[in-house]
């Protein structure tokens, strides 16, 4: 029998970094990914269109990134480096 993939859905009423960190930590543990967090880590959020008039909701909020960073660093304190990478797409058509 083939292994079933998992999808985890959680509701959070606001962008509270501590609650986001808890939810991400639970997800990492539930998916057994915590042991795989090691070495150099790169997080690639979408922030290229964070403009209050043009694209007010098409970017990753700072509070979410704060929660992700907390979950990743608490899951493995031996990680050597965490990089947040982004490339602006403006002017690249």
C-alpha positions as a Markdown table, in Angstrom:
| # | Residue | x | y | z |
|---|---|---|---|---|
| 1 | Unk | 0.0 | 0.0 | 0.0 |
| 2 | Unk | 1.4 | 3.4 | -0.9 |
| 3 | Unk | 2.3 | 5.9 | 1.8 |
| 4 | Unk | -0.3 | 8.7 | 2.2 |
| 5 | Unk | 0.8 | 12.3 | 2.1 |
| 6 | Unk | -0.3 | 14.5 | 5.0 |
| 7 | Unk | -1.7 | 18.0 | 5.0 |
| 8 | Unk | -1.9 | 19.9 | 8.2 |
| 9 | Unk | -4.4 | 22.8 | 8.6 |
| 10 | Unk | -4.4 | 25.1 | 11.6 |
| 11 | Unk | -6.4 | 28.2 | 12.3 |
| 12 | Unk | -4.9 | 31.2 | 14.0 |
| 13 | Unk | -7.0 | 34.4 | 14.4 |
| 14 | Unk | -4.1 | 36.9 | 14.1 |
| 15 | Unk | -0.4 | 37.1 | 13.3 |
| 16 | Unk | 1.0 | 36.2 | 16.7 |
| 17 | Unk | 4.6 | 35.1 | 16.2 |
| 18 | Unk | 4.5 | 32.9 | 19.4 |
| 19 | Unk | 1.4 | 31.1 | 18.3 |
| 20 | Unk | 2.8 | 30.7 | 14.7 |
| 21 | Unk | 6.0 | 29.3 | 16.2 |
| 22 | Unk | 4.0 | 26.7 | 18.2 |
| 23 | Unk | 1.9 | 25.6 | 15.2 |
| 24 | Unk | 5.0 | 25.2 | 13.0 |
| 25 | Unk | 6.8 | 23.3 | 15.8 |
| 26 | Unk | 3.8 | 21.0 | 16.1 |
| 27 | Unk | 3.7 | 20.4 | 12.3 |
| 28 | Unk | 7.5 | 19.7 | 12.2 |
| 29 | Unk | 7.1 | 17.1 | 15.0 |
| 30 | Unk | 3.9 | 15.6 | 13.5 |
| 31 | Unk | 5.6 | 15.2 | 10.1 |
| 32 | Unk | 8.8 | 13.8 | 11.8 |
| 33 | Unk | 10.8 | 16.6 | 10.2 |
| 34 | Unk | 12.5 | 17.9 | 13.4 |
| 35 | Unk | 15.5 | 15.5 | 13.0 |
| 36 | Unk | 16.1 | 16.7 | 9.5 |
| 37 | Unk | 16.6 | 20.4 | 10.5 |
| 38 | Unk | 20.4 | 20.7 | 10.5 |
| 39 | Unk | 23.3 | 22.4 | 8.8 |
| 40 | Unk | 22.6 | 25.4 | 6.7 |
| 41 | Unk | 19.0 | 26.4 | 6.3 |
| 42 | Unk | 17.5 | 28.8 | 3.8 |
| 43 | Unk | 14.1 | 30.3 | 4.1 |
| 44 | Unk | 12.6 | 31.9 | 0.9 |
| 45 | Unk | 9.6 | 34.1 | 1.8 |
| 46 | Unk | 7.7 | 36.0 | -0.8 |
| 47 | Unk | 8.3 | 39.6 | -0.1 |
| 48 | Unk | 8.8 | 41.0 | -3.6 |
| 49 | Unk | 5.4 | 42.7 | -3.8 |
| 50 | Unk | 4.8 | 44.0 | -0.3 |
| 51 | Unk | 3.2 | 47.3 | -1.4 |
| 52 | Unk | 0.2 | 48.7 | 0.5 |
| 53 | Unk | -1.6 | 49.9 | -2.7 |
| 54 | Unk | -0.4 | 47.5 | -5.5 |
| 55 | Unk | -0.3 | 44.2 | -3.7 |
| 56 | Unk | -1.4 | 44.5 | 0.0 |
| 57 | Unk | -1.8 | 40.7 | 0.6 |
| 58 | Unk | 0.7 | 39.0 | -1.7 |
| 59 | Unk | 3.7 | 38.7 | 0.6 |
| 60 | Unk | 4.8 | 36.9 | 3.6 |
| 61 | Unk | 4.3 | 38.9 | 6.8 |
| 62 | Unk | 7.2 | 39.6 | 9.1 |
| 63 | Unk | 5.3 | 38.0 | 12.0 |
| 64 | Unk | 5.1 | 34.7 | 10.2 |
| 65 | Unk | 8.8 | 34.7 | 9.4 |
| 66 | Unk | 9.5 | 35.4 | 13.1 |
| 67 | Unk | 7.4 | 32.3 | 14.0 |
| 68 | Unk | 9.2 | 30.2 | 11.4 |
| 69 | Unk | 12.6 | 31.3 | 12.6 |
| 70 | Unk | 11.7 | 30.6 | 16.2 |
| 71 | Unk | 10.4 | 27.1 | 15.4 |
| 72 | Unk | 13.5 | 26.2 | 13.3 |
| 73 | Unk | 16.0 | 27.5 | 15.8 |
| 74 | Unk | 14.2 | 25.8 | 18.7 |
| 75 | Unk | 14.0 | 22.5 | 16.8 |
| 76 | Unk | 17.7 | 22.3 | 16.3 |
| 77 | Unk | 20.1 | 24.6 | 18.1 |
| 78 | Unk | 23.0 | 22.9 | 16.1 |
| 79 | Unk | 22.1 | 24.6 | 12.9 |
| 80 | Unk | 25.1 | 26.5 | 11.6 |
| 81 | Unk | 23.4 | 29.2 | 9.7 |
| 82 | Unk | 19.9 | 30.4 | 8.7 |
| 83 | Unk | 19.6 | 32.5 | 5.6 |
| 84 | Unk | 16.5 | 34.4 | 4.5 |
| 85 | Unk | 16.8 | 34.7 | 0.7 |
| 86 | Unk | 14.8 | 36.9 | -1.6 |
| 87 | Unk | 15.2 | 38.2 | -5.1 |
| 88 | Unk | 13.2 | 41.2 | -6.2 |
| 89 | Unk | 11.3 | 40.6 | -9.4 |
| 90 | Unk | 10.8 | 44.2 | -10.2 |
| 91 | Unk | 11.9 | 45.1 | -13.7 |
| 92 | Unk | 12.4 | 41.5 | -14.7 |
| 93 | Unk | 9.7 | 41.0 | -17.4 |
